[in-house]
Amino acid sequence: MPDLKEYLRSPYIQIAIAAGVSILAFATSSVWLPMKPLDPLLLTIPPLIEVIHGALYKKRKDAWYMRTWYWVCAILVSTAFLILLRALR
């Protein structure tokens, strides 16, 4: 049976963890910061990035743009941008 390190090396697991952190960041920011609600379609951007990664990863695993940390950073940066956008409204 594979150990935890092997599971965490999987790109799918890393992207799923980033999406989970994104969801938790949205939840905690909505509790701690009094803000106006954001459009629900904008909140789908981080999970949409996850879906795009999954679709492209099946076809082009070895492409230079399929490095997992690019996609993890894209999810986390989009989350931070949406929280900032929400706080500034």
PyMOL Python script that loads the backbone (N, CA, C, O; Angstrom):
from pymol import cmd

cmd.read_pdbstr("""\
ATOM      1  N   MET A   1       0.843  -1.177   0.000  1.00  0.00           N
ATOM      2  CA  MET A   1       0.000   0.000   0.000  1.00  0.00           C
ATOM      3  C   MET A   1       0.893   1.247   0.000  1.00  0.00           C
ATOM      4  O   MET A   1       1.832   1.340   0.791  1.00  0.00           O
ATOM      5  N   PRO A   2       0.597   2.204  -0.890  1.00  0.00           N
ATOM      6  CA  PRO A   2       1.434   3.406  -0.963  1.00  0.00           C
ATOM      7  C   PRO A   2       1.309   4.252   0.310  1.00  0.00           C
ATOM      8  O   PRO A   2       0.265   4.283   0.961  1.00  0.00           O
ATOM      9  N   ASP A   3       2.383   4.920   0.630  1.00  0.00           N
ATOM     10  CA  ASP A   3       2.350   5.747   1.814  1.00  0.00           C
ATOM     11  C   ASP A   3       1.838   7.151   1.473  1.00  0.00           C
ATOM     12  O   ASP A   3       1.519   7.445   0.321  1.00  0.00           O
ATOM     13  N   LEU A   4       1.770   7.986   2.469  1.00  0.00           N
ATOM     14  CA  LEU A   4       1.191   9.322   2.313  1.00  0.00           C
ATOM     15  C   LEU A   4       2.014  10.188   1.365  1.00  0.00           C
ATOM     16  O   LEU A   4       1.448  10.985   0.619  1.00  0.00           O
ATOM     17  N   LYS A   5       3.332  10.048   1.379  1.00  0.00           N
ATOM     18  CA  LYS A   5       4.183  10.860   0.510  1.00  0.00           C
ATOM     19  C   LYS A   5       3.895  10.601  -0.967  1.00  0.00           C
ATOM     20  O   LYS A   5       3.925  11.524  -1.781  1.00  0.00           O
ATOM     21  N   GLU A   6       3.619   9.359  -1.305  1.00  0.00           N
ATOM     22  CA  GLU A   6       3.308   9.039  -2.699  1.00  0.00           C
ATOM     23  C   GLU A   6       1.982   9.654  -3.117  1.00  0.00           C
ATOM     24  O   GLU A   6       1.844  10.128  -4.244  1.00  0.00           O
ATOM     25  N   TYR A   7       1.009   9.649  -2.218  1.00  0.00           N
ATOM     26  CA  TYR A   7      -0.269  10.288  -2.532  1.00  0.00           C
ATOM     27  C   TYR A   7      -0.112  11.786  -2.713  1.00  0.00           C
ATOM     28  O   TYR A   7      -0.715  12.369  -3.614  1.00  0.00           O
ATOM     29  N   LEU A   8       0.692  12.415  -1.867  1.00  0.00           N
ATOM     30  CA  LEU A   8       0.860  13.863  -1.944  1.00  0.00           C
ATOM     31  C   LEU A   8       1.667  14.299  -3.159  1.00  0.00           C
ATOM     32  O   LEU A   8       1.633  15.478  -3.512  1.00  0.00           O
ATOM     33  N   ARG A   9       2.379  13.413  -3.802  1.00  0.00           N
ATOM     34  CA  ARG A   9       3.117  13.734  -5.022  1.00  0.00           C
ATOM     35  C   ARG A   9       2.214  13.760  -6.248  1.00  0.00           C
ATOM     36  O   ARG A   9       2.603  14.276  -7.296  1.00  0.00           O
ATOM     37  N   SER A  10       1.031  13.215  -6.124  1.00  0.00           N
ATOM     38  CA  SER A  10       0.105  13.192  -7.249  1.00  0.00           C
ATOM     39  C   SER A  10      -0.382  14.610  -7.564  1.00  0.00           C
ATOM     40  O   SER A  10      -0.780  15.342  -6.657  1.00  0.00           O
ATOM     41  N   PRO A  11      -0.353  14.998  -8.834  1.00  0.00           N
ATOM     42  CA  PRO A  11      -0.837  16.334  -9.195  1.00  0.00           C
ATOM     43  C   PRO A  11      -2.304  16.533  -8.868  1.00  0.00           C
ATOM     44  O   PRO A  11      -2.719  17.636  -8.514  1.00  0.00           O
ATOM     45  N   TYR A  12      -3.091  15.475  -8.985  1.00  0.00           N
ATOM     46  CA  TYR A  12      -4.512  15.594  -8.680  1.00  0.00           C
ATOM     47  C   TYR A  12      -4.730  15.934  -7.202  1.00  0.00           C
ATOM     48  O   TYR A  12      -5.583  16.758  -6.871  1.00  0.00           O
ATOM     49  N   ILE A  13      -3.974  15.312  -6.335  1.00  0.00           N
ATOM     50  CA  ILE A  13      -4.096  15.565  -4.905  1.00  0.00           C
ATOM     51  C   ILE A  13      -3.633  16.983  -4.574  1.00  0.00           C
ATOM     52  O   ILE A  13      -4.262  17.664  -3.765  1.00  0.00           O
ATOM     53  N   GLN A  14      -2.548  17.429  -5.186  1.00  0.00           N
ATOM     54  CA  GLN A  14      -2.043  18.769  -4.923  1.00  0.00           C
ATOM     55  C   GLN A  14      -3.031  19.842  -5.373  1.00  0.00           C
ATOM     56  O   GLN A  14      -3.235  20.836  -4.675  1.00  0.00           O
ATOM     57  N   ILE A  15      -3.633  19.641  -6.523  1.00  0.00           N
ATOM     58  CA  ILE A  15      -4.625  20.595  -7.019  1.00  0.00           C
ATOM     59  C   ILE A  15      -5.869  20.558  -6.138  1.00  0.00           C
ATOM     60  O   ILE A  15      -6.455  21.605  -5.861  1.00  0.00           O
ATOM     61  N   ALA A  16      -6.277  19.386  -5.696  1.00  0.00           N
ATOM     62  CA  ALA A  16      -7.444  19.273  -4.816  1.00  0.00           C
ATOM     63  C   ALA A  16      -7.190  19.954  -3.475  1.00  0.00           C
ATOM     64  O   ALA A  16      -8.095  20.579  -2.922  1.00  0.00           O
ATOM     65  N   ILE A  17      -5.989  19.844  -2.951  1.00  0.00           N
ATOM     66  CA  ILE A  17      -5.650  20.519  -1.695  1.00  0.00           C
ATOM     67  C   ILE A  17      -5.697  22.029  -1.888  1.00  0.00           C
ATOM     68  O   ILE A  17      -6.203  22.747  -1.026  1.00  0.00           O
ATOM     69  N   ALA A  18      -5.176  22.519  -3.010  1.00  0.00           N
ATOM     70  CA  ALA A  18      -5.216  23.958  -3.289  1.00  0.00           C
ATOM     71  C   ALA A  18      -6.655  24.451  -3.409  1.00  0.00           C
ATOM     72  O   ALA A  18      -6.979  25.534  -2.921  1.00  0.00           O
ATOM     73  N   ALA A  19      -7.516  23.675  -4.048  1.00  0.00           N
ATOM     74  CA  ALA A  19      -8.925  24.062  -4.158  1.00  0.00           C
ATOM     75  C   ALA A  19      -9.598  24.036  -2.785  1.00  0.00           C
ATOM     76  O   ALA A  19     -10.433  24.890  -2.489  1.00  0.00           O
ATOM     77  N   GLY A  20      -9.243  23.075  -1.959  1.00  0.00           N
ATOM     78  CA  GLY A  20      -9.793  23.030  -0.599  1.00  0.00           C
ATOM     79  C   GLY A  20      -9.350  24.213   0.235  1.00  0.00           C
ATOM     80  O   GLY A  20     -10.143  24.775   0.990  1.00  0.00           O
ATOM     81  N   VAL A  21      -8.094  24.595   0.105  1.00  0.00           N
ATOM     82  CA  VAL A  21      -7.596  25.787   0.816  1.00  0.00           C
ATOM     83  C   VAL A  21      -8.331  27.024   0.312  1.00  0.00           C
ATOM     84  O   VAL A  21      -8.641  27.925   1.090  1.00  0.00           O
ATOM     85  N   SER A  22      -8.605  27.066  -0.973  1.00  0.00           N
ATOM     86  CA  SER A  22      -9.345  28.185  -1.559  1.00  0.00           C
ATOM     87  C   SER A  22     -10.749  28.287  -0.956  1.00  0.00           C
ATOM     88  O   SER A  22     -11.197  29.376  -0.598  1.00  0.00           O
ATOM     89  N   ILE A  23     -11.416  27.182  -0.849  1.00  0.00           N
ATOM     90  CA  ILE A  23     -12.760  27.177  -0.272  1.00  0.00           C
ATOM     91  C   ILE A  23     -12.728  27.604   1.186  1.00  0.00           C
ATOM     92  O   ILE A  23     -13.577  28.377   1.629  1.00  0.00           O
ATOM     93  N   LEU A  24     -11.753  27.105   1.931  1.00  0.00           N
ATOM     94  CA  LEU A  24     -11.624  27.503   3.334  1.00  0.00           C
ATOM     95  C   LEU A  24     -11.289  28.987   3.468  1.00  0.00           C
ATOM     96  O   LEU A  24     -11.763  29.647   4.392  1.00  0.00           O
ATOM     97  N   ALA A  25     -10.480  29.513   2.557  1.00  0.00           N
ATOM     98  CA  ALA A  25     -10.150  30.945   2.590  1.00  0.00           C
ATOM     99  C   ALA A  25     -11.387  31.793   2.327  1.00  0.00           C
ATOM    100  O   ALA A  25     -11.586  32.816   2.982  1.00  0.00           O
ATOM    101  N   PHE A  26     -12.218  31.380   1.377  1.00  0.00           N
ATOM    102  CA  PHE A  26     -13.464  32.110   1.128  1.00  0.00           C
ATOM    103  C   PHE A  26     -14.373  32.064   2.355  1.00  0.00           C
ATOM    104  O   PHE A  26     -14.983  33.068   2.721  1.00  0.00           O
ATOM    105  N   ALA A  27     -14.457  30.911   2.976  1.00  0.00           N
ATOM    106  CA  ALA A  27     -15.339  30.763   4.138  1.00  0.00           C
ATOM    107  C   ALA A  27     -14.856  31.606   5.319  1.00  0.00           C
ATOM    108  O   ALA A  27     -15.656  32.289   5.958  1.00  0.00           O
ATOM    109  N   THR A  28     -13.569  31.564   5.611  1.00  0.00           N
ATOM    110  CA  THR A  28     -13.079  32.335   6.756  1.00  0.00           C
ATOM    111  C   THR A  28     -13.094  33.829   6.477  1.00  0.00           C
ATOM    112  O   THR A  28     -13.332  34.620   7.390  1.00  0.00           O
ATOM    113  N   SER A  29     -12.845  34.232   5.235  1.00  0.00           N
ATOM    114  CA  SER A  29     -12.884  35.662   4.943  1.00  0.00           C
ATOM    115  C   SER A  29     -14.307  36.206   5.014  1.00  0.00           C
ATOM    116  O   SER A  29     -14.508  37.367   5.369  1.00  0.00           O
ATOM    117  N   SER A  30     -15.280  35.389   4.686  1.00  0.00           N
ATOM    118  CA  SER A  30     -16.662  35.863   4.768  1.00  0.00           C
ATOM    119  C   SER A  30     -17.127  35.977   6.222  1.00  0.00           C
ATOM    120  O   SER A  30     -18.048  36.741   6.512  1.00  0.00           O
ATOM    121  N   VAL A  31     -16.515  35.242   7.125  1.00  0.00           N
ATOM    122  CA  VAL A  31     -16.876  35.324   8.536  1.00  0.00           C
ATOM    123  C   VAL A  31     -16.139  36.481   9.209  1.00  0.00           C
ATOM    124  O   VAL A  31     -16.739  37.231   9.979  1.00  0.00           O
ATOM    125  N   TRP A  32     -14.866  36.630   8.929  1.00  0.00           N
ATOM    126  CA  TRP A  32     -14.054  37.614   9.637  1.00  0.00           C
ATOM    127  C   TRP A  32     -14.173  39.023   9.073  1.00  0.00           C
ATOM    128  O   TRP A  32     -14.109  39.993   9.829  1.00  0.00           O
ATOM    129  N   LEU A  33     -14.340  39.153   7.784  1.00  0.00           N
ATOM    130  CA  LEU A  33     -14.389  40.467   7.164  1.00  0.00           C
ATOM    131  C   LEU A  33     -15.819  40.798   6.748  1.00  0.00           C
ATOM    132  O   LEU A  33     -16.418  40.075   5.952  1.00  0.00           O
ATOM    133  N   PRO A  34     -16.365  41.884   7.280  1.00  0.00           N
ATOM    134  CA  PRO A  34     -17.717  42.266   6.855  1.00  0.00           C
ATOM    135  C   PRO A  34     -17.666  42.838   5.433  1.00  0.00           C
ATOM    136  O   PRO A  34     -17.147  43.932   5.210  1.00  0.00           O
ATOM    137  N   MET A  35     -18.202  42.095   4.499  1.00  0.00           N
ATOM    138  CA  MET A  35     -18.129  42.499   3.094  1.00  0.00           C
ATOM    139  C   MET A  35     -19.479  42.312   2.422  1.00  0.00           C
ATOM    140  O   MET A  35     -20.364  41.623   2.929  1.00  0.00           O
ATOM    141  N   LYS A  36     -19.604  42.939   1.279  1.00  0.00           N
ATOM    142  CA  LYS A  36     -20.773  42.708   0.443  1.00  0.00           C
ATOM    143  C   LYS A  36     -20.599  41.367  -0.263  1.00  0.00           C
ATOM    144  O   LYS A  36     -19.473  40.954  -0.541  1.00  0.00           O
ATOM    145  N   PRO A  37     -21.684  40.700  -0.547  1.00  0.00           N
ATOM    146  CA  PRO A  37     -21.574  39.419  -1.251  1.00  0.00           C
ATOM    147  C   PRO A  37     -21.003  39.605  -2.659  1.00  0.00           C
ATOM    148  O   PRO A  37     -21.245  40.611  -3.326  1.00  0.00           O
ATOM    149  N   LEU A  38     -20.254  38.618  -3.075  1.00  0.00           N
ATOM    150  CA  LEU A  38     -19.657  38.621  -4.406  1.00  0.00           C
ATOM    151  C   LEU A  38     -20.519  37.771  -5.329  1.00  0.00           C
ATOM    152  O   LEU A  38     -21.211  36.855  -4.884  1.00  0.00           O
ATOM    153  N   ASP A  39     -20.469  38.078  -6.584  1.00  0.00           N
ATOM    154  CA  ASP A  39     -21.229  37.319  -7.571  1.00  0.00           C
ATOM    155  C   ASP A  39     -20.848  35.838  -7.503  1.00  0.00           C
ATOM    156  O   ASP A  39     -19.661  35.515  -7.527  1.00  0.00           O
ATOM    157  N   PRO A  40     -21.814  34.942  -7.420  1.00  0.00           N
ATOM    158  CA  PRO A  40     -21.500  33.509  -7.328  1.00  0.00           C
ATOM    159  C   PRO A  40     -20.705  32.976  -8.520  1.00  0.00           C
ATOM    160  O   PRO A  40     -19.951  32.013  -8.375  1.00  0.00           O
ATOM    161  N   LEU A  41     -20.862  33.580  -9.680  1.00  0.00           N
ATOM    162  CA  LEU A  41     -20.087  33.128 -10.838  1.00  0.00           C
ATOM    163  C   LEU A  41     -18.599  33.408 -10.664  1.00  0.00           C
ATOM    164  O   LEU A  41     -17.769  32.640 -11.152  1.00  0.00           O
ATOM    165  N   LEU A  42     -18.248  34.489  -9.979  1.00  0.00           N
ATOM    166  CA  LEU A  42     -16.836  34.775  -9.735  1.00  0.00           C
ATOM    167  C   LEU A  42     -16.231  33.779  -8.755  1.00  0.00           C
ATOM    168  O   LEU A  42     -15.035  33.492  -8.817  1.00  0.00           O
ATOM    169  N   LEU A  43     -17.041  33.259  -7.863  1.00  0.00           N
ATOM    170  CA  LEU A  43     -16.535  32.291  -6.896  1.00  0.00           C
ATOM    171  C   LEU A  43     -16.216  30.932  -7.526  1.00  0.00           C
ATOM    172  O   LEU A  43     -15.588  30.083  -6.893  1.00  0.00           O
ATOM    173  N   THR A  44     -16.640  30.735  -8.746  1.00  0.00           N
ATOM    174  CA  THR A  44     -16.358  29.468  -9.416  1.00  0.00           C
ATOM    175  C   THR A  44     -15.023  29.474 -10.155  1.00  0.00           C
ATOM    176  O   THR A  44     -14.649  28.462 -10.747  1.00  0.00           O
ATOM    177  N   ILE A  45     -14.303  30.584 -10.133  1.00  0.00           N
ATOM    178  CA  ILE A  45     -13.037  30.663 -10.879  1.00  0.00           C
ATOM    179  C   ILE A  45     -11.995  29.667 -10.361  1.00  0.00           C
ATOM    180  O   ILE A  45     -11.434  28.931 -11.174  1.00  0.00           O
ATOM    181  N   PRO A  46     -11.700  29.599  -9.041  1.00  0.00           N
ATOM    182  CA  PRO A  46     -10.699  28.612  -8.595  1.00  0.00           C
ATOM    183  C   PRO A  46     -11.066  27.155  -8.907  1.00  0.00           C
ATOM    184  O   PRO A  46     -10.201  26.408  -9.365  1.00  0.00           O
ATOM    185  N   PRO A  47     -12.316  26.722  -8.677  1.00  0.00           N
ATOM    186  CA  PRO A  47     -12.632  25.340  -9.077  1.00  0.00           C
ATOM    187  C   PRO A  47     -12.589  25.133 -10.592  1.00  0.00           C
ATOM    188  O   PRO A  47     -12.283  24.038 -11.064  1.00  0.00           O
ATOM    189  N   LEU A  48     -12.897  26.188 -11.349  1.00  0.00           N
ATOM    190  CA  LEU A  48     -12.816  26.080 -12.800  1.00  0.00           C
ATOM    191  C   LEU A  48     -11.371  25.873 -13.249  1.00  0.00           C
ATOM    192  O   LEU A  48     -11.113  25.132 -14.198  1.00  0.00           O
ATOM    193  N   ILE A  49     -10.435  26.525 -12.571  1.00  0.00           N
ATOM    194  CA  ILE A  49      -9.015  26.310 -12.877  1.00  0.00           C
ATOM    195  C   ILE A  49      -8.641  24.856 -12.597  1.00  0.00           C
ATOM    196  O   ILE A  49      -7.864  24.252 -13.337  1.00  0.00           O
ATOM    197  N   GLU A  50      -9.197  24.304 -11.527  1.00  0.00           N
ATOM    198  CA  GLU A  50      -8.937  22.901 -11.200  1.00  0.00           C
ATOM    199  C   GLU A  50      -9.466  21.970 -12.288  1.00  0.00           C
ATOM    200  O   GLU A  50      -8.800  21.001 -12.651  1.00  0.00           O
ATOM    201  N   VAL A  51     -10.639  22.254 -12.801  1.00  0.00           N
ATOM    202  CA  VAL A  51     -11.232  21.422 -13.845  1.00  0.00           C
ATOM    203  C   VAL A  51     -10.428  21.525 -15.138  1.00  0.00           C
ATOM    204  O   VAL A  51     -10.220  20.522 -15.820  1.00  0.00           O
ATOM    205  N   ILE A  52      -9.978  22.727 -15.477  1.00  0.00           N
ATOM    206  CA  ILE A  52      -9.175  22.903 -16.683  1.00  0.00           C
ATOM    207  C   ILE A  52      -7.862  22.123 -16.561  1.00  0.00           C
ATOM    208  O   ILE A  52      -7.411  21.503 -17.524  1.00  0.00           O
ATOM    209  N   HIS A  53      -7.257  22.157 -15.377  1.00  0.00           N
ATOM    210  CA  HIS A  53      -6.027  21.388 -15.160  1.00  0.00           C
ATOM    211  C   HIS A  53      -6.285  19.893 -15.379  1.00  0.00           C
ATOM    212  O   HIS A  53      -5.505  19.213 -16.046  1.00  0.00           O
ATOM    213  N   GLY A  54      -7.367  19.399 -14.819  1.00  0.00           N
ATOM    214  CA  GLY A  54      -7.680  17.978 -14.963  1.00  0.00           C
ATOM    215  C   GLY A  54      -7.883  17.570 -16.412  1.00  0.00           C
ATOM    216  O   GLY A  54      -7.446  16.498 -16.830  1.00  0.00           O
ATOM    217  N   ALA A  55      -8.550  18.432 -17.181  1.00  0.00           N
ATOM    218  CA  ALA A  55      -8.793  18.116 -18.585  1.00  0.00           C
ATOM    219  C   ALA A  55      -7.510  18.160 -19.399  1.00  0.00           C
ATOM    220  O   ALA A  55      -7.279  17.297 -20.247  1.00  0.00           O
ATOM    221  N   LEU A  56      -6.679  19.156 -19.147  1.00  0.00           N
ATOM    222  CA  LEU A  56      -5.427  19.260 -19.900  1.00  0.00           C
ATOM    223  C   LEU A  56      -4.404  18.214 -19.472  1.00  0.00           C
ATOM    224  O   LEU A  56      -3.600  17.760 -20.287  1.00  0.00           O
ATOM    225  N   TYR A  57      -4.432  17.835 -18.211  1.00  0.00           N
ATOM    226  CA  TYR A  57      -3.448  16.881 -17.707  1.00  0.00           C
ATOM    227  C   TYR A  57      -3.616  15.506 -18.347  1.00  0.00           C
ATOM    228  O   TYR A  57      -2.639  14.784 -18.547  1.00  0.00           O
ATOM    229  N   LYS A  58      -4.855  15.151 -18.665  1.00  0.00           N
ATOM    230  CA  LYS A  58      -5.079  13.860 -19.309  1.00  0.00           C
ATOM    231  C   LYS A  58      -4.459  13.810 -20.702  1.00  0.00           C
ATOM    232  O   LYS A  58      -3.990  12.759 -21.139  1.00  0.00           O
ATOM    233  N   LYS A  59      -4.458  14.954 -21.405  1.00  0.00           N
ATOM    234  CA  LYS A  59      -3.972  14.972 -22.776  1.00  0.00           C
ATOM    235  C   LYS A  59      -2.496  15.308 -22.887  1.00  0.00           C
ATOM    236  O   LYS A  59      -1.796  14.747 -23.730  1.00  0.00           O
ATOM    237  N   ARG A  60      -2.016  16.212 -22.051  1.00  0.00           N
ATOM    238  CA  ARG A  60      -0.654  16.732 -22.215  1.00  0.00           C
ATOM    239  C   ARG A  60       0.109  16.725 -20.901  1.00  0.00           C
ATOM    240  O   ARG A  60       0.439  17.784 -20.367  1.00  0.00           O
ATOM    241  N   LYS A  61       0.387  15.553 -20.383  1.00  0.00           N
ATOM    242  CA  LYS A  61       1.092  15.435 -19.104  1.00  0.00           C
ATOM    243  C   LYS A  61       2.487  16.040 -19.130  1.00  0.00           C
ATOM    244  O   LYS A  61       2.934  16.605 -18.132  1.00  0.00           O
ATOM    245  N   ASP A  62       3.178  15.932 -20.253  1.00  0.00           N
ATOM    246  CA  ASP A  62       4.582  16.327 -20.308  1.00  0.00           C
ATOM    247  C   ASP A  62       4.807  17.746 -20.818  1.00  0.00           C
ATOM    248  O   ASP A  62       5.956  18.146 -21.006  1.00  0.00           O
ATOM    249  N   ALA A  63       3.763  18.509 -21.044  1.00  0.00           N
ATOM    250  CA  ALA A  63       3.929  19.877 -21.536  1.00  0.00           C
ATOM    251  C   ALA A  63       4.505  20.762 -20.426  1.00  0.00           C
ATOM    252  O   ALA A  63       4.308  20.501 -19.240  1.00  0.00           O
ATOM    253  N   TRP A  64       5.211  21.801 -20.833  1.00  0.00           N
ATOM    254  CA  TRP A  64       5.873  22.664 -19.848  1.00  0.00           C
ATOM    255  C   TRP A  64       4.862  23.407 -18.981  1.00  0.00           C
ATOM    256  O   TRP A  64       5.146  23.703 -17.820  1.00  0.00           O
ATOM    257  N   TYR A  65       3.699  23.708 -19.521  1.00  0.00           N
ATOM    258  CA  TYR A  65       2.696  24.456 -18.766  1.00  0.00           C
ATOM    259  C   TYR A  65       1.858  23.559 -17.852  1.00  0.00           C
ATOM    260  O   TYR A  65       0.951  24.049 -17.179  1.00  0.00           O
ATOM    261  N   MET A  66       2.140  22.281 -17.817  1.00  0.00           N
ATOM    262  CA  MET A  66       1.379  21.382 -16.952  1.00  0.00           C
ATOM    263  C   MET A  66       2.080  21.112 -15.625  1.00  0.00           C
ATOM    264  O   MET A  66       1.712  20.176 -14.915  1.00  0.00           O
ATOM    265  N   ARG A  67       3.065  21.902 -15.285  1.00  0.00           N
ATOM    266  CA  ARG A  67       3.683  21.759 -13.968  1.00  0.00           C
ATOM    267  C   ARG A  67       2.646  22.120 -12.920  1.00  0.00           C
ATOM    268  O   ARG A  67       1.950  23.129 -13.036  1.00  0.00           O
ATOM    269  N   THR A  68       2.556  21.313 -11.932  1.00  0.00           N
ATOM    270  CA  THR A  68       1.481  21.447 -10.956  1.00  0.00           C
ATOM    271  C   THR A  68       1.556  22.752 -10.188  1.00  0.00           C
ATOM    272  O   THR A  68       0.520  23.335  -9.869  1.00  0.00           O
ATOM    273  N   TRP A  69       2.741  23.221  -9.887  1.00  0.00           N
ATOM    274  CA  TRP A  69       2.829  24.424  -9.065  1.00  0.00           C
ATOM    275  C   TRP A  69       2.314  25.648  -9.808  1.00  0.00           C
ATOM    276  O   TRP A  69       1.888  26.603  -9.159  1.00  0.00           O
ATOM    277  N   TYR A  70       2.333  25.667 -11.161  1.00  0.00           N
ATOM    278  CA  TYR A  70       1.717  26.765 -11.908  1.00  0.00           C
ATOM    279  C   TYR A  70       0.229  26.835 -11.594  1.00  0.00           C
ATOM    280  O   TYR A  70      -0.326  27.907 -11.352  1.00  0.00           O
ATOM    281  N   TRP A  71      -0.388  25.685 -11.604  1.00  0.00           N
ATOM    282  CA  TRP A  71      -1.830  25.624 -11.421  1.00  0.00           C
ATOM    283  C   TRP A  71      -2.222  25.877  -9.966  1.00  0.00           C
ATOM    284  O   TRP A  71      -3.241  26.513  -9.694  1.00  0.00           O
ATOM    285  N   VAL A  72      -1.417  25.382  -9.040  1.00  0.00           N
ATOM    286  CA  VAL A  72      -1.671  25.653  -7.624  1.00  0.00           C
ATOM    287  C   VAL A  72      -1.561  27.152  -7.364  1.00  0.00           C
ATOM    288  O   VAL A  72      -2.397  27.730  -6.668  1.00  0.00           O
ATOM    289  N   CYS A  73      -0.538  27.773  -7.918  1.00  0.00           N
ATOM    290  CA  CYS A  73      -0.382  29.224  -7.759  1.00  0.00           C
ATOM    291  C   CYS A  73      -1.538  29.977  -8.402  1.00  0.00           C
ATOM    292  O   CYS A  73      -2.004  30.974  -7.852  1.00  0.00           O
ATOM    293  N   ALA A  74      -2.005  29.519  -9.549  1.00  0.00           N
ATOM    294  CA  ALA A  74      -3.140  30.170 -10.206  1.00  0.00           C
ATOM    295  C   ALA A  74      -4.389  30.099  -9.346  1.00  0.00           C
ATOM    296  O   ALA A  74      -5.136  31.074  -9.260  1.00  0.00           O
ATOM    297  N   ILE A  75      -4.626  28.968  -8.713  1.00  0.00           N
ATOM    298  CA  ILE A  75      -5.786  28.827  -7.832  1.00  0.00           C
ATOM    299  C   ILE A  75      -5.660  29.745  -6.630  1.00  0.00           C
ATOM    300  O   ILE A  75      -6.615  30.435  -6.273  1.00  0.00           O
ATOM    301  N   LEU A  76      -4.494  29.761  -6.002  1.00  0.00           N
ATOM    302  CA  LEU A  76      -4.317  30.576  -4.796  1.00  0.00           C
ATOM    303  C   LEU A  76      -4.299  32.069  -5.105  1.00  0.00           C
ATOM    304  O   LEU A  76      -4.826  32.860  -4.323  1.00  0.00           O
ATOM    305  N   VAL A  77      -3.709  32.468  -6.219  1.00  0.00           N
ATOM    306  CA  VAL A  77      -3.703  33.886  -6.596  1.00  0.00           C
ATOM    307  C   VAL A  77      -5.106  34.346  -6.964  1.00  0.00           C
ATOM    308  O   VAL A  77      -5.499  35.454  -6.599  1.00  0.00           O
ATOM    309  N   SER A  78      -5.861  33.535  -7.670  1.00  0.00           N
ATOM    310  CA  SER A  78      -7.233  33.924  -8.006  1.00  0.00           C
ATOM    311  C   SER A  78      -8.097  34.015  -6.751  1.00  0.00           C
ATOM    312  O   SER A  78      -8.981  34.867  -6.664  1.00  0.00           O
ATOM    313  N   THR A  79      -7.846  33.153  -5.795  1.00  0.00           N
ATOM    314  CA  THR A  79      -8.576  33.228  -4.530  1.00  0.00           C
ATOM    315  C   THR A  79      -8.247  34.522  -3.794  1.00  0.00           C
ATOM    316  O   THR A  79      -9.144  35.215  -3.313  1.00  0.00           O
ATOM    317  N   ALA A  80      -6.965  34.840  -3.709  1.00  0.00           N
ATOM    318  CA  ALA A  80      -6.563  36.071  -3.033  1.00  0.00           C
ATOM    319  C   ALA A  80      -7.113  37.293  -3.756  1.00  0.00           C
ATOM    320  O   ALA A  80      -7.544  38.251  -3.114  1.00  0.00           O
ATOM    321  N   PHE A  81      -7.102  37.269  -5.078  1.00  0.00           N
ATOM    322  CA  PHE A  81      -7.641  38.388  -5.843  1.00  0.00           C
ATOM    323  C   PHE A  81      -9.137  38.557  -5.605  1.00  0.00           C
ATOM    324  O   PHE A  81      -9.611  39.683  -5.454  1.00  0.00           O
ATOM    325  N   LEU A  82      -9.876  37.476  -5.570  1.00  0.00           N
ATOM    326  CA  LEU A  82     -11.318  37.569  -5.350  1.00  0.00           C
ATOM    327  C   LEU A  82     -11.639  38.046  -3.933  1.00  0.00           C
ATOM    328  O   LEU A  82     -12.583  38.813  -3.743  1.00  0.00           O
ATOM    329  N   ILE A  83     -10.880  37.609  -2.953  1.00  0.00           N
ATOM    330  CA  ILE A  83     -11.102  38.078  -1.581  1.00  0.00           C
ATOM    331  C   ILE A  83     -10.781  39.565  -1.490  1.00  0.00           C
ATOM    332  O   ILE A  83     -11.510  40.316  -0.842  1.00  0.00           O
ATOM    333  N   LEU A  84      -9.704  39.994  -2.129  1.00  0.00           N
ATOM    334  CA  LEU A  84      -9.345  41.407  -2.134  1.00  0.00           C
ATOM    335  C   LEU A  84     -10.395  42.227  -2.861  1.00  0.00           C
ATOM    336  O   LEU A  84     -10.777  43.299  -2.393  1.00  0.00           O
ATOM    337  N   LEU A  85     -10.863  41.739  -3.993  1.00  0.00           N
ATOM    338  CA  LEU A  85     -11.913  42.423  -4.746  1.00  0.00           C
ATOM    339  C   LEU A  85     -13.176  42.553  -3.897  1.00  0.00           C
ATOM    340  O   LEU A  85     -13.846  43.585  -3.909  1.00  0.00           O
ATOM    341  N   ARG A  86     -13.477  41.521  -3.186  1.00  0.00           N
ATOM    342  CA  ARG A  86     -14.666  41.511  -2.322  1.00  0.00           C
ATOM    343  C   ARG A  86     -14.505  42.481  -1.159  1.00  0.00           C
ATOM    344  O   ARG A  86     -15.473  43.127  -0.758  1.00  0.00           O
ATOM    345  N   ALA A  87     -13.296  42.594  -0.613  1.00  0.00           N
ATOM    346  CA  ALA A  87     -13.073  43.484   0.508  1.00  0.00           C
ATOM    347  C   ALA A  87     -13.085  44.952   0.088  1.00  0.00           C
ATOM    348  O   ALA A  87     -13.456  45.821   0.877  1.00  0.00           O
ATOM    349  N   LEU A  88     -12.684  45.230  -1.145  1.00  0.00           N
ATOM    350  CA  LEU A  88     -12.627  46.601  -1.610  1.00  0.00           C
ATOM    351  C   LEU A  88     -13.969  47.139  -2.094  1.00  0.00           C
ATOM    352  O   LEU A  88     -14.125  48.351  -2.241  1.00  0.00           O
ATOM    353  N   ARG A  89     -14.913  46.284  -2.336  1.00  0.00           N
ATOM    354  CA  ARG A  89     -16.230  46.722  -2.800  1.00  0.00           C
ATOM    355  C   ARG A  89     -16.965  47.488  -1.763  1.00  0.00           C
ATOM    356  O   ARG A  89     -18.091  47.926  -2.002  1.00  0.00           O
TER     357      ARG A  89
END
""", "prot")
cmd.dss("prot")
cmd.show_as("cartoon", "prot")
cmd.util.cbc("prot")
cmd.orient("prot")
